[in-house]
Amino acid sequence: MLVKRTVGARGQVVLPIDLREQFGFREGTEITFEGKVGEIVIKPAKTPQQIVEEFCNSSRKIDIRGKGGAKWIKKVIEEQYEEEYGLH
């Protein structure tokens, strides 16, 4: 489905009712905006638990022994994000 909308003076855009119903966006639904190369993707927001589960199910091998702890994990997450979304 392709729908054209105009951005208002305050940067607001109204999601068409067909899309809101199709994806279950109701009043109060939290969403995320993902900037990809040449596009913006709107998705339902994930809970912290969902984010951790997705990260843990990554095909990337993670071994934090001797890797620098939290800083290393942050670097791995950033690299994974860049690989997936093509952002730098």
HUSULLIN-V742519 format. One record per backbone hydrogen bond with DSSP energy under -1.0 kcal/mol. CO is the residue of the C=O (numbers start at 0). NH is the residue of the N-H. E is the energy in kcal/mol with one decimal. If there is no record, write none. Layout:
co=CO nh=NH e=E
co=CO nh=NH e=E
//
This chain:
co=7 nh=10 e=-2.1
co=11 nh=7 e=-2.8
co=15 nh=19 e=-2.4
co=16 nh=20 e=-2.7
co=17 nh=21 e=-2.3
co=18 nh=22 e=-2.3
co=19 nh=24 e=-2.0
co=25 nh=28 e=-2.6
co=29 nh=44 e=-2.7
co=31 nh=42 e=-2.2
co=33 nh=40 e=-2.7
co=35 nh=38 e=-1.6
co=38 nh=35 e=-2.6
co=40 nh=33 e=-2.8
co=42 nh=31 e=-3.0
co=46 nh=50 e=-2.1
co=47 nh=51 e=-2.3
co=48 nh=52 e=-2.6
co=49 nh=53 e=-2.5
co=50 nh=54 e=-2.4
co=51 nh=55 e=-2.7
co=52 nh=56 e=-1.4
co=54 nh=57 e=-1.5
co=63 nh=66 e=-1.7
co=68 nh=72 e=-2.1
co=69 nh=73 e=-2.7
co=70 nh=74 e=-2.1
co=71 nh=75 e=-2.4
co=72 nh=76 e=-2.5
co=73 nh=77 e=-2.5
co=74 nh=78 e=-2.5
co=75 nh=79 e=-2.5
co=76 nh=80 e=-2.4
co=77 nh=81 e=-2.5
co=78 nh=82 e=-2.5
co=79 nh=83 e=-2.3
co=80 nh=84 e=-2.8
co=81 nh=85 e=-2.1
//
